[in-house]
Amino acid sequence: MLESLVMAAAEFIDYYELLQISPNAESETVQRVYKLLAARYHPDNPITGDAERFVLLRKAYETLSDPEQRAAYDAQLHIRLSQPLPVFEMKEFVVGIEAEGNRRLGLLCLLYNRRRTDPEHPSLSLLDLETLTSFPREHLEFTIWYLREKKFVRRDETSSDYVVTSEGVDYVESNLPANRIVYKLIKGSQWKGDEENPPS
């Protein structure tokens, strides 16, 4: 997607990621998922109520349930998703040995989000990964080789694109909370509670 990412309220928000639905979801799905999440995060809910998230969910529903607004939003989202994600421009992804580890987890997060939000199209091509990370494929080859050797990613059965495996999902979920840099790639709906601070 990301980026299928939930950004700060002042920035662009991926409503599909927020609702945890595919960009291809039909209007009935949008409505059903919205009702479920709205009940969970309604401010009157004493256990899981979250006024800020509820407002964002309402805005997402209003946008995606209106065909004209959704078409305009989808066009804007397409432009956003065709640009590199700012997090990959940080020095933690570029300089030093630790950068390679961050790139590995970063690619896994992208594939993890794709699998979770668009299960009908769970793969990303090498070109997609180049675009999202702003790294040339020559810099990604070692990273992808390692992820394939560890069986964290594999080639999609119907294309030459990459998909995350169950081992890769486990790796992301077990390592992400300790990595605050890469956490920004996936914080949108993975953790409950304070989204600015991953669980310890």
Contact map, one row per residue, 1 for C-alpha under 8 A:
11111000000000000000000000000000000000000000000000000000000000000000000000000000100000000000000000000000000001001100000000000000000000000000000000000000000000000000000000000000000000000000000000000000
11111000000001000000000000000000000000000000000000000000000000000000000000000000100010000000000000000000000001001100000000000000000000000000000000000000000000000000000000000000000000001000000000000000
11111000000001000000000000000000000000000000000000000000000000000000000000000001100010000000000000000000000000000000000000000000000100000000000000000000000000000000000000000000000000000000000000000000
11111100000001011000000000000000000000000000000000000000000000000000000000000000100000000000000000000000000000001100100000000000000000000000000000000000000000000000000000000000000000000000000000000000
11111110000011001100000000000000000000000000000000000000000000000000000000000000000000000000000000000000000000000000000000000000000000000000000000000000000000000000000000000000000000001111000000000000
00011111000011101100000000000000000000000000000000000000000000000000000000000000000000000000000000000000000000000000000000000000000000000000000000000000000000000000000000000000000000000011100000000000
00001111111111000000000000000000000000000000000000000000000000000000000000000000000000000000000000000000000000000000000000000000000000000000000000000000000000000000000000000000000000000001000000000000
00000111111110000000000000000000000000000000000000000000000000000000000000000000000000000000000000000000000000000000000000000000000000000000000000000000000000000000000000000000000000000000000000000000
00000011111110000000000000000000000000000000000000000001000000000000000000000000000000000000000000000000000000000000000000000000000000000000000000000000000000000000000000000000000000000000000000000000
00000011111100000000000000000000000000000000000000000000000000000000000000000000000000000000000000000000000000000000000000000000000000000000000000000000000000000000000000000000000000000000000000000000
00000011111110000000000000000000000000000000000000000000000000000000000000000000000000000000000000000000000000000000000000000000000000000000000000000000000000000000000000000000000000000000000000000000
00000011111111000000000000000000000000000000000000000000000000000000000000000000000000000000000000000000000000000000000000000000000000000000000000000000000000000000000000000000000000000000000000000000
00001111101111100100000000000000000000000000000000000000000000000000000000000000000000000000000000000000000000000000000000000000000000000000000000000000000000000000000000000000000000000000000000000000
01111110000111111100000000000000000000000000000000000000000000000000000000001000000000000000000000000000000000000000000000000000000000000000000000000000000000000000000000000000000000000000000000000000
00000100000011111110000000000000000000000000000000000000100100010000000000000000000000000000000000000000000000000000000000000000000000000000000000000000000000000000000000000000000000000000000000000000
00010000000001111111111000000000000000000000000000000000000100000000000000000000000000000000000000000000000000000000100000000000000000000000000000000000000000000000000000000000000000000000000000000000
00011100000001111111110000000000000000000000000000000000000000000000000000000000000000000000000000000000000000000000100000000000000000000000000000000000000000000000000000000000000000000001100000000000
00001100000011111111100000000000000000000000000000000000100100000000000000000000000000000000000000000000000000000000000000000000000000000000000000000000000000000000000000000000000000000001100000000000
00000000000000111111100000000100110010000000000000000000100100000000000000000000000000000000000000000000000000000000000000000000000000000000000000000000000000000000000000000000000000000000000000000000
00000000000000011111110000000000000000000000000000000000000000000000000000000000000000000000000000000000000000000001100000000000000000000000000000000000000000000000000000000000000000000000100000000000
00000000000000011111111010000100100000000000000000000000000000000000000000000000000000000000000000000000000000000000110000000000000000000000000000000000000000000000000000000000000000000000000000000000
00000000000000011001111110000000000000000000000000000000000000000000000000000000000000000000000000000000000000000000111000000000000000000000000000000000000000000000000000000000000000000000000000000000
00000000000000010000111110000000000000000000000000000000000000000000000000000000000000000000000000000000000000000000010000000000000000000000000000000000000000000000000000000000000000000000000000000000
00000000000000000000011111000000000000000000000000000000000000000000000000000000000000000000000000000000000000000000000000000000000000000000000000000000000000000000000000000000000000000000000000000000
00000000000000000000111111101100000000000000000000000000000000000000000000000000000000000000000000000000000000000000000000000000000000000000000000000000000000000000000000000000000000000000000000000000
00000000000000000000000111111100000000000000000000000000000000000000000000000000000000000000000000000000000000000000000000000000000000000000000000000000000000000000000000000000000000000000000000000000
00000000000000000000000011111110000000000000000000000000000000011000000000000000000000000000000000000000000000000000000000000000000000000000000000000000000000000000000000000000000000000000000000000000
00000000000000000000000001111111000000000000000000000000000000000000000000000000000000000000000000000000000000000000000000000000000000000000000000000000000000000000000000000000000000000000000000000000
00000000000000000000000011111111100000000000000000000000000000000000000000000000000000000000000000000000000000000000000000000000000000000000000000000000000000000000000000000000000000000000000000000000
00000000000000000010100011111111110000000000000000000000000010011000000000000000000000000000000000000000000000000000000000000000000000000000000000000000000000000000000000000000000000000000000000000000
00000000000000000000000000111111111000000000000000000000000010001000000000000000000000000000000000000000000000000000000000000000000000000000000000000000000000000000000000000000000000000000000000000000
00000000000000000000000000011111111100000000000000000000000000000000000000000000000000000000000000000000000000000000000000000000000000000000000000000000000000000000000000000000000000000000000000000000
00000000000000000010100000001111111110000000000000000000000000000000000000000000000000000000000000000000000000000000000000000000000000000000000000000000000000000000000000000000000000000000000000000000
00000000000000000010000000000111111111000000000000000000110010000000000000000000000000000000000000000000000000000000000000000000000000000000000000000000000000000000000000000000000000000000000000000000
00000000000000000000000000000011111111100000000000000000000000000000000000000000000000000000000000000000000000000000000000000000000000000000000000000000000000000000000000000000000000000000000000000000
00000000000000000000000000000001111111110000000000000000000000000000000000000000000000000000000000000000000000000000000000000000000000000000000000000000000000000000000000000000000000000000000000000000
00000000000000000010000000000000111111111000000000000000100000000000000000000000000000000000000000000000000000000000000000000000000000000000000000000000000000000000000000000000000000000000000000000000
00000000000000000000000000000000011111111100000000000100110000000000000000000000000000000000000000000000000000000000000000000000000000000000000000000000000000000000000000000000000000000000000000000000
00000000000000000000000000000000001111111100100000000000000000000000000000000000000000000000000000000000000000000000000000000000000000000000000000000000000000000000000000000000000000000000000000000000
00000000000000000000000000000000000111111100100110000000000000000000000000000000000000000000000000000000000000000000000000000000000000000000000000000000000000000000000000000000000000000000000000000000
00000000000000000000000000000000000011111110100111101100000000000000000000000000000000000000000000000000000000000000000000000000000000000000000000000000000000000000000000000000000000000000000000000000
00000000000000000000000000000000000001111111100111100100000000000000000000000000000000000000000000000000000000000000000000000000000000000000000000000000000000000000000000000000000000000000000000000000
00000000000000000000000000000000000000001111110011100100000000000000000000000000000000000000000000000000000000000000000000000000000000000000000000000000000000000000000000000000000000000000000000000000
00000000000000000000000000000000000000000111110010000000000000000000000000000000000000000000000000000000000000000000000000000000000000000000000000000000000000000000000000000000000000000000000000000000
00000000000000000000000000000000000000111111111110000000000000000000000000000000000000000000000000000000000000000000000000000000000000000000000000000000000000000000000000000000000000000000000000000000
00000000000000000000000000000000000000000011111110000000000000000000000000000000000000000000000000000000000000000000000000000000000000000000000000000000000000000000000000000000000000000000000000000000
00000000000000000000000000000000000000000000111110000000000000000000000000000000000000000000000000000000000000000000000000000000000000000000000000000000000000000000000000000000000000000000000000000000
00000000000000000000000000000000000000011100111111000000000000000000000000000000000000000000000000000000000000000000000000000000000000000000000000000000000000000000000000000000000000000000000000000000
00000000000000000000000000000000000000011111111111100000000000000000000000000000000000000000000000000000000000000000000000000000000000000000000000000000000000000000000000000000000000000000000000000000
00000000000000000000000000000000000000001110000111111100000000000000000000000000000000000000000000000000000000000000000000000000000000000000000000000000000000000000000000000000000000000000000000000000
00000000000000000000000000000000000000001110000011111110000000000000000000000000000000000000000000000000000000000000000000000000000000000000000000000000000000000000000000000000000000000000000000000000
00000000000000000000000000000000000000000000000001111111000000000000000000000000000000000000000000000000000000000000000000000000000000000000000000000000000000000000000000000000000000000000000000000000
00000000000000000000000000000000000000001000000001111111100000000000000000000000000000000000000000000000000000000000000000000000000000000000000000000000000000000000000000000000000000000000000000000000
00000000000000000000000000000000000001001110000001111111110000000000000000000000000000000000000000000000000000000000000000000000000000000000000000000000000000000000000000000000000000000000000000000000
00000000000000000000000000000000000000000000000000111111111000000000000000000000000000000000000000000000000000000000000000000000000000000000000000000000000000000000000000000000000000000000000000000000
00000000100000000000000000000000000000000000000000011111111100000000000000000000000000000000000000000000000000000000000000000000000000000000000000000000000000000000000000000000000000000000000000000000
00000000000000100110000000000000010011000000000000001111111110000000000000000000000000000000000000000000000000000000000000000000000000000000000000000000000000000000000000000000000000000000000000000000
00000000000000000000000000000000010001000000000000000111111111000000000000000000000000000000000000000000000000000000000000000000000000000000000000000000000000000000000000000000000000000000000000000000
00000000000000000000000000000000000000000000000000000011111111100000000000000000000000000000000000000000000000000000000000000000000000000000000000000000000000000000000000000000000000000000000000000000
00000000000000110110000000000000000000000000000000000001111111110000000000000000000000000000000000000000000000000000000000000000000000000000000000000000000000000000000000000000000000000000000000000000
00000000000000000000000000000110010000000000000000000000111111111000000000000000000000000000000000000000000000000000000000000000000000000000000000000000000000000000000000000000000000000000000000000000
00000000000000000000000000000000000000000000000000000000011111111100000000000000000000000000000000000000000000000000000000000000000000000000000000000000000000000000000000000000000000000000000000000000
00000000000000000000000000000000000000000000000000000000001111111100110010000000000000000000000000000000000000000000000000000000000000000000000000000000000000000000000000000000000000000000000000000000
00000000000000100000000000100100000000000000000000000000000111111110110000000000000000000000000000000000000000000000000000000000000000000000000000000000000000000000000000000000000000000000000000000000
00000000000000000000000000100110000000000000000000000000000011111110110000000000000000000000000000000000000000000000000000000000000000000000000000000000000000000000000000000000000000000000000000000000
00000000000000000000000000000000000000000000000000000000000001111111110000000000000000000000000000000000000000000000000000000000000000000000000000000000000000000000000000000000000000000000000000000000
00000000000000000000000000000000000000000000000000000000000000011111111000000000000000000000000000000000000000000000000000000000000000000000000000000000000000000000000000000000000000000000000000000000
00000000000000000000000000000000000000000000000000000000000000000111111100000000000000000000000000000000000000000000000000000000000000000000000000000000000000000000000000000000000000000000000000000000
00000000000000000000000000000000000000000000000000000000000000111111111110000000000000000000000000000000000000000000000000000000000000000000000000000000000000000000000000000000000000000000000000000000
00000000000000000000000000000000000000000000000000000000000000111111111111000000000000000000000000000000000000000000000000000000000000000000000000000000000000000000000000000000000000000000000000000000
00000000000000000000000000000000000000000000000000000000000000000011111111100000000000000000000000000000000000000000000000000000000000000000000000000000000000000000000000000000000000000000000000000000
00000000000000000000000000000000000000000000000000000000000000000001111111110000000000000000000000000000000000000000000000000000000000000000000000000000000000000000000000000000000000000000000000000000
00000000000000000000000000000000000000000000000000000000000000100000111111111000000000000000000000000000000000000000000000000000000000000000000000000000000000000000000000000000000000000000000000000000
00000000000000000000000000000000000000000000000000000000000000000000011111111100000000000000000000000000000000000000000000000000000000000000000000000000000000000000000000000000000000000000000000000000
00000000000000000000000000000000000000000000000000000000000000000000001111111110000000000000000000000000000000000000000000000000000000000000000000000000000000000000000000000000000000000000000000000000
00000000000000000000000000000000000000000000000000000000000000000000000111111111000000000000000000000000000000000000000000000000000000000000000000000000000000000000000000000000000000000000000000000000
00000000000001000000000000000000000000000000000000000000000000000000000011111111100000000000000000000000000000000000000000000000000000000000000000000000000000000000000000000000000000000000000000000000
00000000000000000000000000000000000000000000000000000000000000000000000001111111110000000000000000000000000000000000000000000000000000000000000000000000000000000000000000000000000000000000000000000000
00000000000000000000000000000000000000000000000000000000000000000000000000111111111000000000000000000000000000000000000000000000000000000000000000000000000000000000000000000000000000000000000000000000
00100000000000000000000000000000000000000000000000000000000000000000000000011111111000000000000000000000000000000000000000000000000000000000000000000000000000000000000000000000000000000000000000000000
11110000000000000000000000000000000000000000000000000000000000000000000000001111111100000000000000000000000000000000000000000000000100000000000000000000000000000000000000000000000000000000000000000000
00000000000000000000000000000000000000000000000000000000000000000000000000000111111100000000000000000000000000000000000000000000001100000000000000000000000000000000000000000000000000000000000000000000
00000000000000000000000000000000000000000000000000000000000000000000000000000011111110000000000000000000000000000000000000000000001100000000000000000000000000000000000000000000000000000000000000000000
00000000000000000000000000000000000000000000000000000000000000000000000000000000111111010000000000000000000000000000000000000000001111000000000000000000000000000000000000000000000000000000000000000000
01100000000000000000000000000000000000000000000000000000000000000000000000000000001111111000000000000000000000000000000000000000000111000000000000000000000000000000000000000000000000000000000000000000
00000000000000000000000000000000000000000000000000000000000000000000000000000000000111111100000000000000000000000000000000000000000000000000000000000000000000000000000000000000000000000000000000000000
00000000000000000000000000000000000000000000000000000000000000000000000000000000000011111100000000000000000000000000000000000000000000000000000000000000000000000000000000000000000011011000000000000000
00000000000000000000000000000000000000000000000000000000000000000000000000000000000111111100110000000000000000000000000000000000000011000000000000000000000000000000000000000000000000000000000000000000
00000000000000000000000000000000000000000000000000000000000000000000000000000000000011111110110000000000000000000000000000000000000011000000000000000000000000000000000000000000000000000000000000000000
00000000000000000000000000000000000000000000000000000000000000000000000000000000000001111111110000000000000000000000000000000000000000000000000000000000000000000000000000000000000000000000000000000000
00000000000000000000000000000000000000000000000000000000000000000000000000000000000000001111111000100000000000000000000000000000000000000000000000000000000000000000000000000000000000000000000000000000
00000000000000000000000000000000000000000000000000000000000000000000000000000000000000000111111101100100000000000000000000000000000000000000000000000000000000000000000000000000000010000000000000000000
00000000000000000000000000000000000000000000000000000000000000000000000000000000000000011111111001110110000000000000000000000000000000000000000000000000000000000000000000000000000000000000000000000000
00000000000000000000000000000000000000000000000000000000000000000000000000000000000000011111111100110000000000000000000000000000000000000000000000000000000000000000000000000000000000000000000000000000
00000000000000000000000000000000000000000000000000000000000000000000000000000000000000000011111111100000000000000000000000000000000000000000000000000000000000000000000000000000000000000000000000000000
00000000000000000000000000000000000000000000000000000000000000000000000000000000000000000001011111110000000000000000000000000000000000000000000000000000000000000000000000000000000000000000000000000000
00000000000000000000000000000000000000000000000000000000000000000000000000000000000000000000001111111000000000000000000000000000000000000000000000000000000000000000000000000000000000000000000000000000
00000000000000000000000000000000000000000000000000000000000000000000000000000000000000000001101111111100000000000000000000000000000000000000000000000000000000000000000000000000000000000000000000000000
00000000000000000000000000000000000000000000000000000000000000000000000000000000000000000011111111111110000000000000000000000000000000000000000000000000000000000000000000000000000000000000000000000000
00000000000000000000000000000000000000000000000000000000000000000000000000000000000000000000110111111111000000000000000000000000000000000000001000000000000000000000000000000000000000000000000000000000
00000000000000000000000000000000000000000000000000000000000000000000000000000000000000000000000011111111100000000000000000000000000000000000000000000000000000000000000000000000000000000000000000000000
00000000000000000000000000000000000000000000000000000000000000000000000000000000000000000001100001111111110000000000000000000000000000000000000000000000000000000000000000000000000011000000000000000000
00000000000000000000000000000000000000000000000000000000000000000000000000000000000000000000100000111111111000000000000000000000000000000000001000000000000000000000000000000000000000000000000000000000
00000000000000000000000000000000000000000000000000000000000000000000000000000000000000000000000000011111111100000000000000000000000000000000001100100000000000000000000000000000000000000000000000000000
00000000000000000000000000000000000000000000000000000000000000000000000000000000000000000000000000001111111110000000000000000000000000000000000000000000000000000000000000010001000001000000000000000000
00000000000000000000000000000000000000000000000000000000000000000000000000000000000000000000000000000111111111000000000000000000000000000000000000000000000000000000000000000000000001001000000000000000
00000000000000000000000000000000000000000000000000000000000000000000000000000000000000000000000000000011111111100000000000000000100000000000000000000000000000000000000000000000000000000000000000000000
00000000000000000000000000000000000000000000000000000000000000000000000000000000000000000000000000000001111111110000000000000000000000000000000000000001100000000001000110010000000000000000000000000000
00000000000000000000000000000000000000000000000000000000000000000000000000000000000000000000000000000000111111111000000000000000000000000000000000000000000000000000000000010000000001001100000000000000
11000000000000000000000000000000000000000000000000000000000000000000000000000000000000000000000000000000011111111100000000000000000000000000000000000000000000000000000000000000000000001000000000000000
00000000000000000000000000000000000000000000000000000000000000000000000000000000000000000000000000000000001111111110000001110000000000000000000000000000000000000111000000000000000000000000000000000000
00000000000000000000000000000000000000000000000000000000000000000000000000000000000000000000000000000000000111111111000000000000000000000000000000000000000000000001000110010000000000000000000000000000
11010000000000000000000000000000000000000000000000000000000000000000000000000000000000000000000000000000000011111111100000000000000000000000000000000000000000000000000000000000000000000100000000000000
11010000000000000000000000000000000000000000000000000000000000000000000000000000000000000000000000000000000001111111111011110000000000000000000000000000000000000000000000000000000000000000000000000000
00000000000000000000000000000000000000000000000000000000000000000000000000000000000000000000000000000000000000111111111011100000000000000000000000000000000000000011000000000000000000000000000000000000
00000000000000000001000000000000000000000000000000000000000000000000000000000000000000000000000000000000000000011111111001000000000000000000000000000000000000000000000000000000000000000000000000000000
00010000000000011001110000000000000000000000000000000000000000000000000000000000000000000000000000000000000000001111111000000000000000000000000000000000000000000000000000000000000000000000000000000000
00000000000000000000111000000000000000000000000000000000000000000000000000000000000000000000000000000000000000000111111111000000000000000000000000000000000000000000000000000000000000000000000000000000
00000000000000000000010000000000000000000000000000000000000000000000000000000000000000000000000000000000000000000111111111000000000000000000000000000000000000000000000000000000000000000000000000000000
00000000000000000000000000000000000000000000000000000000000000000000000000000000000000000000000000000000000000000000011111000000000000000000000000000000000000000000000000000000000000000000000000000000
00000000000000000000000000000000000000000000000000000000000000000000000000000000000000000000000000000000000000000110011111100000000000000000000000000000000000000000000000000000000000000000000000000000
00000000000000000000000000000000000000000000000000000000000000000000000000000000000000000000000000000000000000100111011111110000000000000000000000000000000000000010000000000000000000000000000000000000
00000000000000000000000000000000000000000000000000000000000000000000000000000000000000000000000000000000000000100110000011111000000000000000000000000000000100001111000000000000000000000000000000000000
00000000000000000000000000000000000000000000000000000000000000000000000000000000000000000000000000000000000000100100000001111111100000000000000000000000000000001110000000000000000000000000000000000000
00000000000000000000000000000000000000000000000000000000000000000000000000000000000000000000000000000000000000000000000000111111100000000000000000000000000000011100000000000000000000000000000000000000
00000000000000000000000000000000000000000000000000000000000000000000000000000000000000000000000000000000000000000000000000011111110000001000000000000000000000001100000000000000000000000000000000000000
00000000000000000000000000000000000000000000000000000000000000000000000000000000000000000000000000000000000000000000000000011111111000001000000000000000000000000000000000000000000000000000000000000000
00000000000000000000000000000000000000000000000000000000000000000000000000000000000000000000000000000000000000000000000000011111111100000000000000000000000000000000000000000000000000000000000000000000
00000000000000000000000000000000000000000000000000000000000000000000000000000000000000000000000000000000001000000000000000011111111111000000000000000000000000000000000000000000000000000000000000000000
00000000000000000000000000000000000000000000000000000000000000000000000000000000000000000000000000000000000000000000000000000111111111111001000000000000000000000000000000000000000000000000000000000000
00000000000000000000000000000000000000000000000000000000000000000000000000000000011100000000000000000000000000000000000000000011111111100000000000000000000000000000000000000000000000000000000000000000
00100000000000000000000000000000000000000000000000000000000000000000000000000000111110000000000000000000000000000000000000000001111111000000000000000000000000000000000000000000000000000000000000000000
00000000000000000000000000000000000000000000000000000000000000000000000000000000000110011000000000000000000000000000000000000000111111100000000000000000000000000000000000000000000000000000000000000000
00000000000000000000000000000000000000000000000000000000000000000000000000000000000110011000000000000000000000000000000000000000111111110000000000000000000000000000000000000000000000000000000000000000
00000000000000000000000000000000000000000000000000000000000000000000000000000000000000000000000000000000000000000000000000000000011011111011000000000000000000000000000000000000000000000000000000000000
00000000000000000000000000000000000000000000000000000000000000000000000000000000000000000000000000000000000000000000000000000000010001111111000000000000000000000000000000000000000000000000000000000000
00000000000000000000000000000000000000000000000000000000000000000000000000000000000000000000000000000000000000000000000000000110010000111111100000000000000000000000000000000000000000000000000000000000
00000000000000000000000000000000000000000000000000000000000000000000000000000000000000000000000000000000000000000000000000000000000000011111110000000000000000000000000000000000000000000000000000000000
00000000000000000000000000000000000000000000000000000000000000000000000000000000000000000000000000000000000000000000000000000000000000111111111000000000000000000000000000000000000000000000000000000000
00000000000000000000000000000000000000000000000000000000000000000000000000000000000000000000000000000000000000000000000000000000010000111111111100000000000000000000000000000000000000000000000000000000
00000000000000000000000000000000000000000000000000000000000000000000000000000000000000000000000000000000000000000000000000000000000000001111111110000000000000000000000000000000000000000000000000000000
00000000000000000000000000000000000000000000000000000000000000000000000000000000000000000000000000000000000000000000000000000000000000000111111111000000000000000000000000000000000000000000000000000000
00000000000000000000000000000000000000000000000000000000000000000000000000000000000000000000000000010011000000000000000000000000000000000011111111100000000000000000000000000000000000000000000000000000
00000000000000000000000000000000000000000000000000000000000000000000000000000000000000000000000000000001000000000000000000000000000000000001111111110000100000000000000000000000000000000000000000000000
00000000000000000000000000000000000000000000000000000000000000000000000000000000000000000000000000000000000000000000000000000000000000000000111111111000000000000000000000000000000000000000000000000000
00000000000000000000000000000000000000000000000000000000000000000000000000000000000000000000000000000000000000000000000000000000000000000000011111111100000000000000000000000000000000000000000000000000
00000000000000000000000000000000000000000000000000000000000000000000000000000000000000000000000000000001000000000000000000000000000000000000001111111111100000000000000000000000000000000000000000000000
00000000000000000000000000000000000000000000000000000000000000000000000000000000000000000000000000000000000000000000000000000000000000000000000111111111110000000000000000000000000000000000000000000000
00000000000000000000000000000000000000000000000000000000000000000000000000000000000000000000000000000000000000000000000000000000000000000000000011111111000000000000000000000000000000000000000000000000
00000000000000000000000000000000000000000000000000000000000000000000000000000000000000000000000000000000000000000000000000000000000000000000000001111111100000000000000000000000000000000000000000000000
00000000000000000000000000000000000000000000000000000000000000000000000000000000000000000000000000000000000000000000000000000000000000000000000000111111110000000000101100000000000000000000000000000000
00000000000000000000000000000000000000000000000000000000000000000000000000000000000000000000000000000000000100000000000000000000000000000000000000111111110000000001111110100000000000000000000000000000
00000000000000000000000000000000000000000000000000000000000000000000000000000000000000000000000000000000000100000000000000000000000000000000000100110111111000000111100100000000000000000000000000000000
00000000000000000000000000000000000000000000000000000000000000000000000000000000000000000000000000000000000000000000000000000000000000000000000000010011111100000111100000000000000000000000000000000000
00000000000000000000000000000000000000000000000000000000000000000000000000000000000000000000000000000000000000000000000000000000000000000000000000000000111110111110000000000000000000000000000000000000
00000000000000000000000000000000000000000000000000000000000000000000000000000000000000000000000000000000000000000000000000100000000000000000000000000000011111111110000000000000000000000000000000000000
00000000000000000000000000000000000000000000000000000000000000000000000000000000000000000000000000000000000000000000000000000000000000000000000000000000001111110000000000000000000000000000000000000000
00000000000000000000000000000000000000000000000000000000000000000000000000000000000000000000000000000000000000000000000000000000000000000000000000000000000111110000000000000000000000000000000000000000
00000000000000000000000000000000000000000000000000000000000000000000000000000000000000000000000000000000000000000000000000000000000000000000000000000000001111111000000000000000000000000000000000000000
00000000000000000000000000000000000000000000000000000000000000000000000000000000000000000000000000000000000000000000000000001000000000000000000000000000001111111100000000000000000000000000000000000000
00000000000000000000000000000000000000000000000000000000000000000000000000000000000000000000000000000000000000000000000000111100000000000000000000000000001100111110000000000000000000000000000000000000
00000000000000000000000000000000000000000000000000000000000000000000000000000000000000000000000000000000000000100000000000111100000000000000000000000000111100011111000000000000000000000000000000000000
00000000000000000000000000000000000000000000000000000000000000000000000000000000000000000000000000000000000000100010000001110000000000000000000000000000111100001111100000000000000000000000000000000000
00000000000000000000000000000000000000000000000000000000000000000000000000000000000000000000000000000000000100110010000000100000000000000000000000000001110000000111111110000000000000000000000000000000
00000000000000000000000000000000000000000000000000000000000000000000000000000000000000000000000000000000000000000000000000000000000000000000000000000011110000000011111110000000000000000000000000000000
00000000000000000000000000000000000000000000000000000000000000000000000000000000000000000000000000000000000000000000000000000000000000000000000000000001000000000001111111000000000000000000000000000000
00000000000000000000000000000000000000000000000000000000000000000000000000000000000000000000000000000000000000000000000000000000000000000000000000000011000000000001111111100000000000000000000000000000
00000000000000000000000000000000000000000000000000000000000000000000000000000000000000000000000000000000000100010000000000000000000000000000000000000011100000000001111111110000000000000000000000000000
00000000000000000000000000000000000000000000000000000000000000000000000000000000000000000000000000000000000100010000000000000000000000000000000000000001000000000001111111111000000000000000000000000000
00000000000000000000000000000000000000000000000000000000000000000000000000000000000000000000000000000000000000000000000000000000000000000000000000000000000000000000011111111100000000000000000000000000
00000000000000000000000000000000000000000000000000000000000000000000000000000000000000000000000000000000000000000000000000000000000000000000000000000001000000000000001111111110000000000000000000000000
00000000000000000000000000000000000000000000000000000000000000000000000000000000000000000000000000000000100110010000000000000000000000000000000000000000000000000000000111111111000000000000000000000000
00000000000000000000000000000000000000000000000000000000000000000000000000000000000000000000000000000000000000000000000000000000000000000000000000000000000000000000000011111111100000000000000000000000
00000000000000000000000000000000000000000000000000000000000000000000000000000000000000000000000000000000000000000000000000000000000000000000000000000000000000000000000001111111100000000000000000000000
00000000000000000000000000000000000000000000000000000000000000000000000000000000000000000000000000000000000000000000000000000000000000000000000000000000000000000000000000111111111000000000000000000000
00000000000000000000000000000000000000000000000000000000000000000000000000000000000000000000000000000000100000000000000000000000000000000000000000000000000000000000000000011111111101100000000000000000
00000000000000000000000000000000000000000000000000000000000000000000000000000000000000000000000000000000000000000000000000000000000000000000000000000000000000000000000000001111111100100000000000000111
00000000000000000000000000000000000000000000000000000000000000000000000000000000000000000000000000000000000000000000000000000000000000000000000000000000000000000000000000000011111100000000000000000101
00000000000000000000000000000000000000000000000000000000000000000000000000000000000000000000000000000000000000000000000000000000000000000000000000000000000000000000000000000011111111100000000000000000
00000000000000000000000000000000000000000000000000000000000000000000000000000000000000000000000000000000000000000000000000000000000000000000000000000000000000000000000000000001111111110000000000000100
00000000000000000000000000000000000000000000000000000000000000000000000000000000000000100001000000000100000000000000000000000000000000000000000000000000000000000000000000000000001111110000000000000000
00000000000000000000000000000000000000000000000000000000000000000000000000000000000000100000000000000100110010000000000000000000000000000000000000000000000000000000000000000001001111111100000000000000
00000000000000000000000000000000000000000000000000000000000000000000000000000000000000000000000000000000000000000000000000000000000000000000000000000000000000000000000000000001101111111110000000000100
00000000000000000000000000000000000000000000000000000000000000000000000000000000000000100000000000000000000000000000000000000000000000000000000000000000000000000000000000000000000111111110000000000000
01001000000000000000000000000000000000000000000000000000000000000000000000000000000000100000000000000000010011000000000000000000000000000000000000000000000000000000000000000000000001111111000000000000
00001000000000000000000000000000000000000000000000000000000000000000000000000000000000000000000000000000000010001000000000000000000000000000000000000000000000000000000000000000000001111111110000000000
00001100000000000000000000000000000000000000000000000000000000000000000000000000000000000000000000000000000000000000000000000000000000000000000000000000000000000000000000000000000000111111111000110100
00001110000000001100000000000000000000000000000000000000000000000000000000000000000000000000000000000000000000000000000000000000000000000000000000000000000000000000000000000000000000001111111000100000
00000100000000001101000000000000000000000000000000000000000000000000000000000000000000000000000000000000000000000000000000000000000000000000000000000000000000000000000000000000000000000111111100000000
00000000000000000000000000000000000000000000000000000000000000000000000000000000000000000000000000000000000000000000000000000000000000000000000000000000000000000000000000000000000000000111111100000000
00000000000000000000000000000000000000000000000000000000000000000000000000000000000000000000000000000000000000000000000000000000000000000000000000000000000000000000000000000000000000000011111111100110
00000000000000000000000000000000000000000000000000000000000000000000000000000000000000000000000000000000000000000000000000000000000000000000000000000000000000000000000000000000000000000000111111100000
00000000000000000000000000000000000000000000000000000000000000000000000000000000000000000000000000000000000000000000000000000000000000000000000000000000000000000000000000000000000000000000001111100000
00000000000000000000000000000000000000000000000000000000000000000000000000000000000000000000000000000000000000000000000000000000000000000000000000000000000000000000000000000000000000000000001111111100
00000000000000000000000000000000000000000000000000000000000000000000000000000000000000000000000000000000000000000000000000000000000000000000000000000000000000000000000000000000000000000011001111111100
00000000000000000000000000000000000000000000000000000000000000000000000000000000000000000000000000000000000000000000000000000000000000000000000000000000000000000000000000000000000000000010000001111100
00000000000000000000000000000000000000000000000000000000000000000000000000000000000000000000000000000000000000000000000000000000000000000000000000000000000000000000000000000000000000000000000001111110
00000000000000000000000000000000000000000000000000000000000000000000000000000000000000000000000000000000000000000000000000000000000000000000000000000000000000000000000000000000110100100010001001111111
00000000000000000000000000000000000000000000000000000000000000000000000000000000000000000000000000000000000000000000000000000000000000000000000000000000000000000000000000000000100000000000001000001111
00000000000000000000000000000000000000000000000000000000000000000000000000000000000000000000000000000000000000000000000000000000000000000000000000000000000000000000000000000000110000000000000000000111
